[in-house]
Amino acid sequence: IHVSDVNSKQRDEIVHLYKLEMPEDLYHFWDFCKELCPDNPRDALSETLGLHLVGPFDVLAGAHKKSTNPQPNFHLHWRFFYDPPEFQTVLRGSEDSQHHIGYYSLFLQKKKKEKVGDRAAVESLEVKLKKRAETLDLCLEQKTKDMKQRDKKVVTKTFHCAGIVVPVDKNDVGYRELPETDADLKKFCKAIVEARNDEERMKAFTPIQEIITLVQFANDECDYGMAYEFGIDLFCYGSHYFHKVIKQVLPMAYNLLKRNLFGEILEAHLSSRSHDNLDQLSAQ
């Protein structure tokens, strides 16, 4: 196994701030960007791809030590509005585009395409990256072996389409389907968001309340995946009208699945969910 040049002190600091181990390829990528642009590795891809290294890379660059925010929350650092708790941004495009790339569980997830710079420079960068990946025995396929293994374990796609994985035993205990299709659930959500007044909205919430009751039964019978799916779907719909239900359902699902950290991230995100001011190091 090839180990990056990043020292143990920096790795420990990232674990301390994020409460998560970062994959080794993140550190290899940092080494690669340091070679491309020794003075400012975080901007090594800015001219060619219009991308900036953020998140854990800010810690590797020591930017967190110069933060103007006395108490930055790294769970919210470059956490975009629709990012589920499992997602961690490591590359961002322009703030207007909202384009960002990050780790989701075992794999990289991309959002929106953005125009890139000079074609020759991009091709040169691609050659360098492929060469480095070969040297380190890193896979650059769109779907790695780990990603394919995860796909086999996905119990349902959810609104974000990355799917969720929950343990299911030989008796099929662990997950049960929601009683509604994704299309129907989206219709319920739309009716709530577009209701003309509180009375209409309360009435539109009836199907959601019925699902909450079924989710509680599922939890009692150890089918925790149902609550997980339902909570993630409501989160992905993106309306503040669902925040109360999400807080009621999703943190408990994470706790029952022994993924407490994601519950913490979710609650922090819901308390200050925003399209703007995502840089915790400069936020006031």
C-alpha angles and dihedrals in degrees: 000000000000112000122207123240091244107118127236093249091061092045091050090050091054091049089049093051099039100028086224136098111239119221118260092242089066089061092045089052090052090053089050093051091047088059092048094048113009094177095053115007092176089068096043091112099036098098098039102037105010089240131133126201110238142156111038089012089064087060092048088051091050092239092134089067090062095045117145088206109083092207111029115184107218091195086067097038105123090345104154124214097262098035110124116222092261092060123091120187116222101160129038136185126206117326090239093058096046084212111157141158128207150141120290110187103298100352148049117257123199127205124199125338122257133195113263133211133254110348094220091052091049092050090049090051090049091053091050092047093049091048092051092046091052091050090052095040090240120156117236096181116127088243117033125202090261091052092051090049090051092049089060090056097047109118096190137358099231124198092295091055094221087102131219130260122210130165111264118187129216090272091056092251113150104058138039126177123256112254091238133060119244089253093054093045090052089051090053090049092048091052090053095047094045097043111132095221144003093268092055090045094052090051092048089053092064096093090047091052089051090053090049089057091051090047090055090052089049091052090051088055094046096253091132093160092076093062090044092053094044094048094047092048092053090046091052092050084068105214124133088222088078099047094095092052092044090053089049095050114023106051089051090050090052091048093049088050089049092244095121095153091064088052089054091048091049094051092048090049095048090051091060107015108166146156090217141050094034095154103094091189092065099028116111 
